[in-house]
C-alpha cells in the first residue's frame, strides 16, 4: 500500500522554521524595519537572518550581505527592497535552495513594473521558488510567533484563518478583532497574487490542524477552476465564510481596478459559493459572527427558528428580521403549546415568538428552551433577554447553556443591554455559544448556520454530465454548430437553435421557414391554423421589439397581412437587417400553461451557468432570475427553481392546477447536458418555455456559439465544476467469470468505504494508513469520497451481492502542485488479493492520469510490504530507497 510522500508543499511558506529578512533596516517606518520588529516581538523561536549589505548587525543578529552568504538552509525569504532589485534576489534564493518567498515590495503595477514582474516570475520558476505577493501586507501565524507583516498590529492566537486580497482591509479587521478579542490561526494577504493564490492557500488551510474555520475577503480570482476546486475541498473539511465586494456596478469597477483579478457577475459568484458549500456575508463583523456560529459544529439544520424572549418588542423585531433574511418563524406544535400553557405565566404569548413576559425567571426560560428544542417543527433557537427587575441575566444564561448541552440544535443568545447583562454574555462566550447585543445580528447568525447546512447539501451533489433518461444526439448538435461557425456565424437561427434542443430530447414546436407569402401559404395549409409567424433574420434577436411576431393567425387572409406587416416593421426599424422571410409554427394554446425562461449564459470567470426565470416579457420586468452552475441533478434543479418568485406560480394557483414538475425538471437537466457537452455554446435562451400539467414545450429559442480556444485540461475544462466522470465506468471479468465494476467513487459511497476499511486485516489497514486505525473518522470518509475529479481520481472495484454493492479495492491519485505529477495509493481487500484486481485498478488509474496530462506517478511503500513492491515492479515502476526514511521505498513511473 502506498502512503503520502511528504508534508504540504507550502509548509515552508506558512510555517517556516527559519526566515531571511531581505531589506532589514534600522530606519524607522521602513518595511524591513517594521517586519523585523514584528517578528522579534512575536517571540519567533526559529532562526532569523537579516540581509542588508550596509550593516554588520541588526537588532542583535548578524547581518548578511545576500541570501547566498547565509550558511544554514533557510525556509522562507521575506523581501522588502525596491521592485528593481527583486528579480535578482529571487534568482539568488533559487541558487541558495530557498523555496518560498514573501514579497512585500510594491511598484510592480507601475509602467515598468510589468517587465519586473515577468523577470521575477521567470527567476522563481527557474529556481523552484514559490511566491506570496508581491505588494502584499505579509502573513501571520500567531501561535508560532510568526508576524511577517508590514503592519502595526499583532494578532491574537486563535482558530480562525483570514485570507485577504486587501492589506488595508486586513489592518481594519485586525484592529476590530483586537477589541473583540478574536484570535487567528493564520492571517494571509495575497497582494498582487502573481503566484500563490486563493486556490493553493485554501488547499493548505483545509488540512491545517490549527485552523477550525476560514474567512476570505476577495475582490476577484485569478485562476477560477483552481479556486472553485480548492474552495469545495476546503469547505468539506471546515466552514468557509466569504466576504466579496463588487455587488453593484461601481464596486464591480473598483474591484477590477484594485485587484486586477477576474471579477464575474455577482449572482454567479453566489451560485459558486452555494455549490462549494461556503457561506457569503456582507460585512466583516458578520465574518466573525458566522465563524463563531459555524465553529460550534452544530448538527445539520434547516431554517425554522423559534424565538424565546422576555420582551415582546424584541421578539417582534427578531421575527421581522428573520422574515427579511429568508428564515422561517414556524408555529409551534400543538403538544408543545399545551405543555407550555400549564408551565408558563398567564400572560405568555402562546405562539412563536414565545414571549415569557417581564416576570419570567430562569425556570421559565428552562422550560421554554427545552420545549422549543424538543419540538420537531423547530430547527434552531434564538433566546433573547432584556434587563427586567425580576430577571437575573447571569442565572438565565447558565440555565440556557446547561439546557443547550442536551441538544444538537443551534442555540443563539441575545442579551440586550450594557453592564447589567455583561456577565451573561461572558458565560455564553465561555461556553462557545454565539451571543449578541441586538436581535438582528443574532438572527443573521442563525441564518449563516442554515445557509451552511443548505450549501453543504448542494456541495455533496456530484451529477454526471448526462442523465440516464435517453442519450442525446451530441454529434448531431455539434454538426449544427460547426456548420454555423464554418459560415462565420455566431448566432444560430431559431430553427437551428431548436434543432439543438431536439438533439437533447427537449420538446419543441415544429418550425418551418418560408421566404415568401406563397411559401408561407403552402406551409400553413400543411401545418394547419392557428399559427405563429416570426421574422427569420440572423440580425434580429428580440423579434417582438421590432414588430417581428404575429400570433394566432387563423386564416390565409390574416397570414398575408401578417407577412407584409412583419416585413414593413422590421425594415423600418432595422433597415440594415438581413431578412430571410419568416418562420411558421403552430399556435400553442395551453390555458393552464406558465411561461418560463430557461437558458445558458457564460460568465467571464466561471464559464457556463444555467439560468431560470419567468418567461415572456416578465423575464426582464420582474428581475427574478436564479442561476446555478452545471452539471445539475434533481436536487440542484429543485434548489434552482425554489430560489425564484415564479416558483410559487408553478404550484396550484387560483383555478390553475400545478404544473408537471417532472417535465420542467427534465428540461433543466437536458439544458445542463447541453452546457456540459457543447463547450462551443456561449448562450442559450428558451423563452418562452410553456409548462402546464401535461408537460413542457419550447416555443422559441435562440443560441449563440463561438469557436473553442484550445487549452489544457479535461473534456470538461470549460466548466467551473467537473462532472462525475461517468465515461470511466467499466465492466470487467475475473478469470473465474466474476463480473466486477470499476468506477469513480461517489459521495454516497461513504458507507461502502467504511465497511471496506473495517473488513481489512490489521496488516492491510496498517499498510494503508500507517496506523492501527479501526474506523475512519467522518471527516476522513468525506475527504476520500467527496473528491474533486479535476484534481484527483479514485477508482473503486465493486461487485454486486444480492441488492447491495461490496467494495473490493480502490486506487486513487492526487495531482501534485507542479501539475505534472501525482501521488497514488492502492489497496485491495484481503480475500480478493492475487486475482488481478490491483493490476487492473492501476492500469485504469494510470490511463486516467495520462489522459489528463500527467507525466509521472509517485508513491511511497513500506519496505516490508513485499507484495506491493512486487506489483510495482511488475507495473514498470522504478523502486529506490526513500531519501529521508529507511522504512520506506519510493516508487515512480513515467506515464
C-alpha positions in Angstrom: 0.0 0.0 0.0 1.4 3.4 -0.9 1.3 6.4 1.5 1.6 10.1 1.1 5.1 11.2 0.3 5.7 14.4 2.2 4.2 17.3 4.1 2.3 20.1 2.3 4.4 21.9 -0.3 3.5 25.3 1.2 4.7 24.4 4.7 7.9 26.4 4.3 5.9 29.5 3.4 3.2 29.3 6.0 5.1 27.5 8.9 8.8 28.5 8.4 11.4 27.4 10.9 13.9 29.9 9.6 13.4 33.3 7.9 15.7 35.6 6.0 14.6 39.3 6.0 16.0 40.8 2.8 16.0 44.6 3.2 16.1 44.5 7.0 16.7 48.1 8.2 17.2 50.3 11.3 15.3 53.2 9.5 12.0 53.8 11.4 8.9 53.2 9.3 10.8 51.2 6.6 9.1 47.9 5.7 12.3 45.9 6.6 12.4 47.7 10.0 8.7 47.0 10.8 8.9 43.3 9.7 12.0 42.7 11.8 10.4 44.3 14.9 7.2 42.3 14.4 9.0 39.0 14.1 11.1 39.7 17.2 8.0 40.9 19.2 6.2 37.7 18.4 9.0 35.7 20.1 9.6 33.6 17.0 11.8 30.7 18.1 13.2 29.9 14.7 16.4 31.2 13.1 16.3 34.9 11.8 18.8 36.1 9.2 18.7 39.9 8.4 20.1 40.6 4.9 21.5 44.1 4.2 25.0 44.7 2.8 25.2 48.0 4.6 25.1 46.6 8.1 27.1 44.1 10.1 24.5 43.5 12.8 20.8 44.4 13.1 18.7 44.0 16.2 21.3 41.8 17.8 21.6 39.5 14.9 24.5 39.1 12.4 23.6 40.8 9.1 24.4 39.1 5.8 25.2 40.8 2.5 23.0 38.4 0.5 20.9 35.3 1.0 23.6 33.3 -0.6 26.0 34.2 2.2 23.7 32.6 4.9 25.4 29.4 6.0 22.4 27.2 7.1 19.4 26.3 4.9 16.5 28.8 5.0 12.8 28.0 4.7 11.5 31.5 3.7 12.8 34.8 2.4 10.9 38.0 3.1 11.8 40.6 0.5 11.3 44.3 1.4 13.5 46.0 -1.1 12.8 48.2 -4.2 11.0 46.4 -7.0 14.0 46.7 -9.4 16.1 44.5 -7.1 13.6 41.7 -6.6 14.3 39.6 -9.8 17.9 39.1 -8.8 17.1 38.4 -5.2 14.6 35.7 -6.3 17.3 34.2 -8.5 19.7 34.2 -5.6 17.0 32.4 -3.5 16.8 29.7 -6.1 20.6 29.3 -6.1 20.6 29.1 -2.3 17.8 26.5 -2.2 15.2 28.8 -0.6 11.9 27.5 -2.0 9.5 30.1 -0.6 9.5 33.9 -0.8 7.2 36.6 0.6 7.4 39.9 -1.4 6.0 42.9 0.4 7.7 45.3 -2.1 5.4 47.3 -4.3 5.9 49.1 -7.6 5.1 46.1 -9.9 1.9 47.9 -11.2 3.8 50.9 -12.5 4.6 51.0 -16.3 8.0 49.4 -15.8 6.5 47.0 -13.2 5.1 44.5 -15.7 8.6 43.8 -17.0 10.0 43.4 -13.5 7.1 41.1 -12.5 7.8 38.9 -15.6 11.5 38.8 -14.7 10.7 37.9 -11.1 8.4 35.1 -12.1 10.8 33.7 -14.6 13.5 33.6 -11.9 11.1 32.0 -9.5 10.2 29.2 -12.0 13.8 28.6 -12.8 14.8 28.3 -9.2 11.7 26.5 -7.9 10.7 29.4 -5.6 7.0 29.9 -4.7 6.0 33.5 -4.1 3.3 35.1 -2.0 2.7 38.7 -3.3 4.2 41.0 -4.5 2.8 44.1 -2.9 1.2 42.2 0.0 0.9 43.1 3.7 2.5 39.8 4.6 1.4 36.9 6.8 1.0 35.9 10.4 0.9 32.6 12.3 0.3 33.9 15.9 0.6 30.7 17.8 4.1 30.1 16.2 5.2 33.7 16.9 5.3 34.4 13.1 4.4 38.0 12.2 5.9 38.8 8.8 3.7 41.8 8.1 4.2 45.4 7.4 1.5 46.2 10.0 1.5 47.7 13.5 -1.0 45.0 14.7 -0.1 41.7 16.4 -3.0 39.2 16.0 -4.0 37.0 19.0 -3.7 33.2 18.6 -6.9 31.5 17.7 -8.5 29.0 15.3 -9.7 31.3 12.5 -7.7 31.7 9.3 -8.1 35.0 7.5 -7.1 35.3 3.8 -7.5 38.7 2.2 -6.7 40.4 -1.1 -6.6 43.8 0.6 -3.9 44.8 3.0 -5.8 47.9 4.1 -8.9 45.9 5.0 -6.8 43.3 6.8 -5.5 46.1 9.0 -9.0 47.2 9.7 -10.1 43.7 10.6 -7.1 43.1 12.8 -7.9 46.4 14.7 -11.5 45.4 15.1 -10.6 41.8 16.1 -8.2 43.0 18.8 -11.0 44.9 20.5 -13.4 41.9 20.2 -10.6 39.5 21.5 -10.8 37.4 18.3 -7.8 35.2 17.6 -6.3 33.8 14.4 -4.5 30.7 13.3 -3.3 32.5 10.2 -3.5 35.9 8.6 -2.5 35.8 4.9 -2.6 38.6 2.4 -2.2 38.0 -1.3 -1.3 41.4 -2.7 -0.9 41.0 -6.5 -1.3 37.2 -6.2 1.2 36.6 -9.0 2.0 33.0 -7.9 0.4 31.6 -4.8 -3.3 32.4 -4.9 -6.6 31.6 -3.1 -6.7 28.0 -4.5 -3.3 26.9 -3.1 -3.9 28.8 0.2 -7.2 27.1 0.7 -5.6 23.8 -0.1 -3.1 24.3 2.7 -5.6 25.6 5.3 -8.1 22.8 4.6 -5.9 20.4 6.5 -4.1 22.8 8.8 -4.9 21.3 12.2 -4.7 24.8 13.9 -7.5 26.1 11.7 -11.1 25.5 12.5 -12.7 28.0 10.1 -11.6 30.0 7.1 -12.5 33.6 6.3 -11.9 35.0 2.8 -12.0 38.6 1.6 -11.8 38.8 -2.1 -12.4 41.1 -5.0 -11.8 38.6 -7.8 -10.0 35.4 -8.6 -7.0 34.8 -10.9 -7.5 31.0 -11.5 -11.2 30.3 -11.4 -11.1 26.5 -11.9 -8.4 26.1 -9.2 -10.3 28.4 -6.9 -13.6 26.5 -7.1 -11.8 23.2 -6.8 -9.9 24.2 -3.7 -12.9 26.0 -2.2 -15.1 22.9 -2.5 -12.3 20.8 -1.0 -11.8 23.2 2.0 -15.5 23.6 2.7 -15.8 19.8 3.0 -13.3 19.9 5.9 -14.3 23.1 7.8 -16.6 26.2 7.5 -15.5 28.7 4.8 -17.0 32.2 5.1 -16.6 34.7 2.2 -16.8 38.5 2.0 -16.7 39.6 -1.6 -17.0 43.1 -3.0 -18.4 44.1 -6.4 -22.1 43.7 -5.8 -23.1 46.9 -7.5 -21.6 48.2 -10.8 -19.5 50.9 -9.2 -18.0 48.5 -6.7 -17.5 46.0 -9.6 -15.4 48.5 -11.5 -13.4 49.4 -8.3 -12.7 45.7 -7.6 -11.4 45.2 -11.1 -9.2 48.3 -10.8 -7.9 47.4 -7.3 -7.2 43.7 -7.5 -6.5 43.2 -11.2 -8.2 39.8 -10.8 -11.1 38.4 -12.8 -14.5 39.5 -11.5 -17.7 37.8 -12.5 -21.3 38.8 -12.1 -22.4 38.8 -8.5 -25.3 36.3 -8.8 -23.0 33.8 -10.5 -20.5 34.2 -7.6 -23.3 33.5 -5.2 -24.1 30.3 -7.2 -20.4 29.3 -7.0 -20.5 29.6 -3.2 -23.7 27.6 -2.9 -22.2 24.7 -4.9 -18.9 25.0 -3.0 -20.6 24.6 0.4 -19.4 28.1 1.6 -21.3 30.9 3.2 -21.3 34.5 2.0 -21.6 37.5 4.3 -21.9 41.3 3.7 -19.8 42.9 6.4 -16.6 42.0 8.2 -18.4 41.8 11.5 -20.6 39.1 10.0 -17.4 37.3 9.0 -16.6 36.6 12.7 -20.1 36.1 13.9 -20.6 33.4 11.1 -17.2 31.8 12.1 -18.3 31.8 15.7 -21.5 30.0 15.0 -20.2 27.5 12.4 -17.2 26.6 14.5 -19.6 25.4 17.2 -20.2 22.4 14.9 -23.9 22.1 15.3 -25.7 19.2 13.7 -27.1 20.0 10.2 -30.3 22.1 10.5 -33.0 23.7 8.4 -34.1 27.3 8.6 -37.0 27.1 11.1 -36.3 29.4 14.0 -38.1 29.6 17.4 -37.7 32.7 19.4 -37.9 32.9 23.2 -37.9 36.3 24.8 -39.0 38.2 27.9 -39.7 41.3 25.9 -42.4 41.2 23.2 -40.9 44.1 21.2 -37.6 42.4 20.9 -39.2 39.2 19.8 -41.2 41.0 17.1 -38.0 42.7 15.8 -36.3 39.3 15.6 -39.2 37.7 13.8 -39.4 40.6 11.3 -35.7 40.4 10.6 -35.9 36.6 10.2 -38.6 37.0 7.5 -36.5 39.6 5.7 -33.4 37.3 5.5 -35.4 34.2 4.5 -35.7 32.5 7.9 -39.0 30.8 8.7 -40.6 31.5 12.1 -42.9 28.5 12.4 -45.8 27.8 14.6 -45.0 25.5 17.5 -46.5 22.0 17.6 -49.9 21.7 19.4 -48.4 19.4 22.0 -45.7 22.0 22.8 -48.3 24.7 23.2 -50.4 22.5 25.5 -47.3 21.7 27.7 -46.3 25.4 27.9 -49.8 26.5 28.8 -49.5 24.6 32.0 -46.0 25.7 32.9 -45.6 29.4 31.9 -47.0 32.7 33.4 -50.6 33.6 32.4 -49.5 36.4 30.1 -47.2 34.4 27.8 -47.8 34.8 24.0 -49.0 31.3 23.2 -47.1 31.3 19.9 -43.7 31.9 18.2 -42.1 34.3 19.1 -42.6 32.9 22.6 -42.9 35.9 24.9 -42.4 34.9 28.5 -43.3 38.4 29.7 -41.1 40.6 32.0 -41.9 38.3 35.0 -40.0 35.4 33.6 -37.3 33.8 35.8 -34.7 31.2 35.0 -37.1 28.3 35.5 -39.5 29.8 32.9 -36.6 30.1 30.5 -35.5 26.5 31.2 -39.0 25.2 30.4 -39.4 27.2 27.3 -35.9 26.5 25.9 -36.3 22.7 26.4 -39.8 22.6 24.9 -38.7 24.5 21.8 -35.6 22.4 21.3 -37.7 19.2 21.6 -40.3 20.5 19.1 -39.8 18.7 15.7 -41.0 21.8 13.8 -38.0 23.8 15.2 -34.5 23.7 13.7 -32.8 26.2 16.0 -33.5 28.6 18.8 -32.9 32.3 19.5 -33.0 33.2 23.2 -33.5 36.9 23.9 -33.1 38.5 27.3 -33.9 42.2 28.2 -33.0 43.6 31.6 -36.0 43.2 33.9 -36.5 43.7 37.7 -37.3 40.0 38.3 -34.7 38.6 35.8 -31.1 37.5 36.7 -29.2 37.7 33.3 -26.4 35.5 34.6 -28.6 32.9 36.1 -30.7 32.7 32.9 -27.5 32.4 30.8 -26.4 29.4 33.0 -29.8 27.8 32.5 -29.8 28.2 28.7 -26.3 27.0 28.4 -27.0 23.9 30.6 -30.1 23.1 28.6 -28.5 23.6 25.2 -25.9 21.0 26.0 -28.6 18.3 25.8 -29.4 19.1 22.2 -27.5 19.4 18.9 -29.8 22.1 17.6 -28.2 25.6 17.3 -28.9 28.0 20.2 -28.1 31.7 19.7 -28.2 34.2 22.6 -29.1 37.8 22.5 -28.5 39.6 25.9 -29.7 43.1 25.3 -28.2 45.9 27.3 -24.9 47.0 28.9 -23.2 46.2 32.1 -26.2 44.5 33.7 -26.1 41.7 31.2 -22.3 41.6 30.5 -21.8 38.6 32.8 -24.4 36.7 30.9 -22.7 37.4 27.6 -19.4 36.3 29.1 -20.9 33.0 30.2 -22.2 32.4 26.6 -18.8 33.1 25.1 -17.0 30.9 27.6 -19.4 28.0 26.6 -18.6 28.7 22.9 -22.2 29.6 22.2 -22.8 32.7 20.0 -24.2 35.7 21.8 -25.2 39.2 20.5 -26.3 42.5 21.8 -29.2 43.1 19.4 -31.7 40.7 17.6 -30.7 41.4 14.0 -27.2 40.1 14.1 -28.4 37.2 16.2 -30.9 36.2 13.6 -28.3 36.6 10.8 -26.0 34.3 12.8 -28.7 31.6 12.7 -29.2 32.2 9.0 -25.5 31.6 8.5 -25.9 28.2 10.1 -28.9 27.4 8.0 -27.2 28.6 4.8 -24.1 26.5 5.6 -26.2 23.4 6.0 -28.1 24.0 2.8 -24.9 24.7 0.8 -23.2 21.6 2.3 -26.1 19.6 0.9 -25.5 21.1 -2.5 -21.8 20.5 -2.2 -22.1 16.7 -2.0 -24.2 16.6 -5.2 -22.0 15.1 -7.9 -24.1 14.9 -11.1 -22.9 13.2 -14.2 -22.7 15.3 -17.4 -25.6 13.5 -18.9 -28.7 11.9 -17.4 -29.8 8.3 -17.7 -33.1 9.1 -19.5 -32.2 8.7 -23.2 -28.8 9.6 -24.6 -28.7 12.9 -26.5 -27.6 13.2 -30.2 -24.4 15.1 -29.3 -22.8 14.6 -32.7 -25.9 15.9 -34.5 -25.8 19.0 -32.3 -22.1 19.6 -32.9 -22.7 19.4 -36.7 -25.3 22.2 -36.5 -22.8 24.4 -34.5 -19.9 23.5 -36.8 -21.9 24.4 -39.9 -22.7 27.9 -38.4 -19.1 28.5 -37.4 -17.9 27.4 -40.9 -20.2 30.2 -42.3 -18.6 32.7 -39.8 -21.9 32.9 -37.9 -22.1 33.0 -34.1 -25.9 33.4 -33.8 -28.0 30.4 -34.7 -31.3 30.8 -36.3 -34.5 29.8 -34.4 -34.7 26.6 -36.4 -31.0 25.7 -35.7 -31.5 26.5 -32.1 -34.5 24.3 -31.8 -32.6 21.5 -33.6 -30.1 21.7 -30.8 -32.9 21.3 -28.2 -34.4 18.4 -30.1 -31.0 16.7 -30.2 -31.0 16.8 -26.4 -34.6 15.5 -26.3 -36.2 18.8 -25.3 -39.8 19.1 -26.8 -40.0 21.9 -29.3 -42.7 23.4 -31.5 -42.5 22.4 -35.2 -41.0 25.3 -37.1 -40.8 25.8 -40.8 -39.2 28.6 -42.8 -40.9 30.4 -45.7 -39.2 33.0 -47.8 -42.3 34.4 -49.5 -46.0 34.7 -48.9 -46.7 31.9 -51.3 -44.4 29.6 -49.4 -46.0 30.6 -46.2 -49.4 29.7 -47.5 -48.2 26.3 -48.6 -46.7 25.7 -45.2 -49.8 26.9 -43.4 -52.1 24.6 -45.3 -49.8 21.6 -44.4 -49.4 22.7 -40.7 -52.9 23.9 -40.0 -54.2 27.0 -38.3 -53.9 28.8 -35.9 -50.2 29.8 -36.4 -47.5 32.0 -35.2 -45.4 33.9 -37.7 -41.9 35.4 -36.8 -39.4 37.2 -38.8 -36.5 35.0 -39.9 -33.3 37.1 -39.5 -29.8 36.4 -38.1 -29.7 40.1 -37.1 -32.9 40.3 -35.0 -32.6 38.9 -31.5 -35.7 40.4 -29.8 -38.3 39.9 -32.6 -41.3 41.3 -30.6 -39.4 44.6 -30.0 -39.3 45.3 -33.8 -42.8 44.1 -34.6 -41.5 40.8 -36.0 -44.0 38.5 -34.4 -47.7 37.8 -35.1 -49.8 35.4 -33.0 -52.9 33.4 -33.5 -53.1 33.7 -37.3 -56.3 31.9 -38.2 -56.9 32.4 -42.0 -54.9 32.8 -45.2 -56.0 36.4 -45.4 -54.6 37.1 -41.9 -51.4 35.2 -42.9 -50.9 37.6 -46.0 -51.4 40.7 -43.9 -49.1 39.4 -41.1 -46.3 38.6 -43.5 -46.5 42.1 -45.1 -46.7 43.8 -41.7 -43.7 42.0 -40.3 -41.6 42.8 -43.4 -42.6 46.5 -43.1 -42.0 46.7 -39.4 -38.6 45.1 -39.4 -37.4 47.0 -42.5 -38.5 50.3 -40.9 -36.9 49.7 -37.5 -33.8 47.8 -38.6 -33.1 48.8 -42.2 -29.7 47.0 -42.2 -31.0 43.7 -41.0 -30.8 40.7 -43.3 -34.3 39.2 -43.7 -34.7 35.6 -44.9 -38.5 35.6 -44.8 -40.5 34.2 -41.8 -40.9 31.1 -39.8 -44.2 29.5 -39.1 -45.2 27.3 -36.1 -48.4 26.0 -34.6 -50.0 28.4 -32.1 -49.6 26.7 -28.7 -52.8 27.0 -26.7 -52.3 25.9 -23.2 -54.9 27.6 -20.9 -53.1 26.3 -17.8 -49.6 27.0 -19.1 -47.0 29.1 -17.4 -44.4 30.9 -19.5 -40.9 30.4 -18.2 -37.4 31.2 -19.4 -34.6 28.6 -19.3 -31.2 29.2 -20.7 -27.4 29.1 -20.6 -25.2 32.2 -20.0 -21.4 32.2 -20.0 -19.8 34.1 -17.1 -16.4 35.6 -18.0 -14.8 34.0 -14.9 -16.7 30.8 -14.1 -17.9 29.7 -17.5 -21.4 28.3 -18.3 -24.3 28.8 -15.9 -27.9 27.7 -16.1 -30.5 30.4 -15.8 -34.1 30.1 -14.8 -36.8 32.8 -14.6 -40.3 33.9 -15.5 -40.7 33.8 -19.3 -42.1 36.2 -21.9 -41.8 40.0 -21.2 -41.8 39.2 -17.4 -38.3 37.8 -17.6 -36.8 41.3 -17.8 -39.5 43.2 -15.9 -39.5 41.0 -12.8 -35.7 40.7 -12.5 -36.5 37.3 -11.0 -33.5 35.2 -12.2 -31.8 32.3 -10.4 -28.6 30.8 -11.7 -26.7 27.6 -11.0 -23.5 26.1 -12.2 -23.8 22.9 -14.2 -23.9 19.9 -14.0 -27.3 19.6 -12.4 -29.3 16.8 -10.9 -32.8 16.7 -9.5 -31.7 18.1 -6.1 -29.9 21.0 -7.7 -32.8 21.7 -10.1 -35.2 21.8 -7.2 -33.0 24.3 -5.4 -32.7 26.4 -8.6 -36.4 26.6 -9.1 -37.3 27.3 -5.5 -35.0 30.4 -5.4 -37.3 32.3 -7.7 -40.6 34.1 -7.0 -42.2 32.5 -10.0 -41.8 29.1 -8.3 -45.0 30.0 -6.3 -46.9 30.2 -9.6 -45.9 26.7 -10.5 -48.0 25.2 -7.7 -51.8 25.1 -7.7 -52.7 28.8 -8.2 -56.3 30.1 -8.2 -58.0 27.9 -10.7 -54.8 26.6 -12.3 -53.5 23.1 -11.5 -49.9 22.6 -10.5 -47.5 22.2 -13.5 -45.8 18.9 -14.4 -42.7 19.4 -12.3 -41.1 16.3 -13.7 -41.3 17.8 -17.2 -39.7 21.1 -16.1 -37.0 19.2 -14.3 -36.3 17.1 -17.3 -35.8 20.3 -19.5 -33.4 21.8 -17.0 -31.4 18.6 -16.8 -31.2 18.5 -20.6 -30.1 22.1 -20.7 -27.4 21.2 -18.2 -26.3 18.4 -20.5 -26.0 20.9 -23.3 -23.8 23.2 -21.2 -21.6 20.2 -20.3 -21.3 18.5 -23.7 -21.3 21.6 -26.1 -18.4 23.8 -25.0 -19.0 26.0 -28.1 -22.4 27.0 -26.8 -21.9 30.5 -25.3 -25.6 31.4 -24.7 -29.0 29.8 -25.0 -32.4 31.4 -24.4 -35.5 29.3 -24.4 -38.2 31.9 -24.0 -41.0 31.1 -23.6 -40.9 27.5 -22.3 -44.6 26.8 -21.7 -45.2 24.3 -19.0 -48.6 23.0 -17.8 -50.0 19.9 -16.0 -49.3 17.8 -19.1 -45.7 18.7 -20.0 -43.3 21.3 -21.3 -42.6 22.6 -24.8 -40.1 25.2 -26.1 -41.9 27.7 -28.2 -38.9 30.0 -29.0 -35.2 29.6 -28.7 -32.0 31.4 -29.7 -28.4 30.2 -29.3 -25.0 31.8 -29.6 -21.9 29.9 -30.3 -18.2 30.5 -30.6 -15.0 28.7 -31.6 -13.2 26.9 -28.8 -9.9 28.3 -27.6 -7.6 25.2 -27.2 -6.3 24.8 -23.7 -5.1 22.2 -21.2 -7.4 20.2 -19.1 -10.0 17.5 -19.3 -13.0 17.3 -21.7 -15.0 19.5 -19.2 -12.3 22.2 -18.8 -14.8 24.9 -19.8 -16.8 24.2 -16.6 -16.1 25.5 -13.1 -17.2 22.2 -11.6 -16.1 18.9 -13.1 -19.0 16.5 -13.5 -19.0 12.9 -12.3 -16.8 11.1 -14.9 -19.4 8.5 -15.9 -17.4 7.7 -19.1 -14.8 6.0 -16.8 -17.3 3.3 -15.6 -16.3 -0.1 -17.0 -17.2 -3.8 -16.5 -14.5 -6.4 -16.2 -14.5 -10.1 -15.6 -12.1 -12.1 -13.4 -10.7 -15.4 -14.7 -13.4 -17.3 -12.9 -16.1 -15.3 -14.6 -17.0 -13.0 -11.7 -18.1 -9.6 -13.1 -16.9 -6.6 -11.3 -17.5 -2.9 -11.9 -14.7 -0.3 -11.9 -16.0 3.2 -11.4 -15.0 6.6 -9.9 -16.0 6.9 -6.3 -19.1 8.9 -5.3 -20.1 10.8 -2.1 -22.8 8.3 -1.4 -20.1 5.6 -1.2 -19.3 6.6 2.4 -20.9 3.5 3.9 -19.3 1.3 1.3 -15.9 2.7 2.1 -16.3 2.4 5.9 -17.3 -1.2 5.6 -14.4 -1.9 3.2 -11.8 -0.4 5.7 -13.5 -2.2 8.7 -13.1 -5.6 6.9 -9.5 -5.2 6.0 -7.0 -7.2 8.1 -4.9 -5.3 10.6 -1.9 -5.7 8.3 -3.7 -4.2 5.3 -5.0 -1.3 7.4 -1.5 -0.6 8.7 -0.1 -0.7 5.2 -2.8 1.7 4.0 -2.9 4.2 6.9 0.4 3.6 8.7 -1.6 3.1 11.9 -3.8 0.5 13.5 -6.9 2.5 12.7 -10.2 0.5 13.1 -12.7 3.1 11.8 -12.3 6.1 9.6 -13.4 9.4 11.1 -16.4 11.1 9.4 -14.0 13.8 8.1 -11.7 11.3 6.6 -14.6 9.4 4.9 -15.8 12.7 3.5 -12.3 13.5 2.2 -12.0 10.2 0.5 -15.5 10.0 -1.1 -16.2 13.7 -1.9 -13.4 14.3 -4.3 -12.8 16.9 -7.0 -12.4 14.9 -10.2 -10.5 17.7 -11.8 -7.5 17.4 -9.4 -7.8 13.8 -8.2 -9.3 10.5 -9.1 -10.4 7.5 -7.0 -11.4 4.3 -8.8 -13.1 1.6 -6.9 -13.8 -2.0 -7.8 -17.2 -3.3 -6.7 -19.2 -6.5 -7.0 -22.9 -6.8 -6.6 -24.0 -9.3 -3.9 -27.8 -9.5 -3.7 -29.2 -6.0 -3.8 -26.0 -4.3 -2.5 -22.5 -3.4 -3.7 -19.4 -4.6 -1.9 -16.1 -2.8 -2.4 -13.1 -5.0 -3.4 -10.4 -2.4 -3.9 -9.5 1.2 -4.6 -6.8 3.1 -6.4 -6.5 6.9 -6.3 -4.2 9.7 -7.2 -3.9 13.3 -6.2 -2.2 15.8 -8.5 0.9 17.5 -7.2 1.3 21.3 -7.2 3.5 21.1 -10.3 0.5 20.0 -12.3 2.6 17.3 -14.0 3.0 14.5 -11.4 0.7 12.8 -8.9 0.8 10.7 -5.8 -1.1 7.5 -5.8 -2.5 4.9 -3.4 -3.8 1.4 -3.8 -5.5 -1.2 -1.6 -7.3 -4.5 -2.3 -9.5 -6.4 0.2 -7.6 -9.3 1.7 -10.0 -12.0 0.4 -9.7 -10.7 -3.2 -5.9 -10.2 -3.4 -3.9 -12.2 -6.0 -6.7 -12.1 -8.6 -5.6 -9.2 -10.8 -7.8 -6.5 -9.3 -4.9 -4.4 -8.1 -3.2 -4.6 -11.5 -6.5 -3.7 -13.3 -7.1 -0.8 -11.0 -3.6 0.6 -11.5 -3.8 0.3 -15.3 -7.1 2.1 -15.3 -5.8 4.8 -12.9 -2.6 5.3 -15.0 -4.7 5.7 -18.1 -6.9 8.4 -16.5 -3.8 10.2 -15.3 -2.2 10.0 -18.7 -5.3 11.3 -20.4 -5.4 14.2 -18.0 -1.9 15.3 -19.0 0.0 14.0 -16.0 3.6 12.8 -16.7 4.6 10.7 -13.7 3.1 8.8 -10.8 4.9 8.7 -7.5 4.3 6.9 -4.2 5.9 5.6 -1.0 5.7 2.0 0.0 6.6 0.4 3.4 9.8 -1.6 2.8 8.2 -4.7 4.4 5.2 -4.6 2.0 6.7 -7.2 -0.2 3.6 -7.9 -2.3 3.0 -4.2 -3.1 6.7 -3.8 -4.2 6.4 -6.9 -6.5 3.3 -5.4 -8.1 5.0 -2.1 -8.6 8.0 -3.8 -10.3 5.5 -5.7 -12.5 3.8 -2.5 -13.5 7.1 -0.9 -14.5 7.7 1.4 -11.6 11.3 2.2 -10.6 12.0 1.4 -6.9 14.6 3.3 -4.9 15.3 3.9 -1.2 13.4 6.8 0.4 15.7 9.8 0.7 14.6 10.5 4.3 13.0 7.4 5.8 14.8 4.0 5.6 11.5 2.2 6.4 10.1 3.3 3.1 10.7 2.7 -0.6 9.9 5.4 -3.2 8.3 4.2 -6.4 7.9 6.2 -9.6 6.6 5.6 -13.2 6.7 7.8 -16.2 3.3 7.9 -17.9 
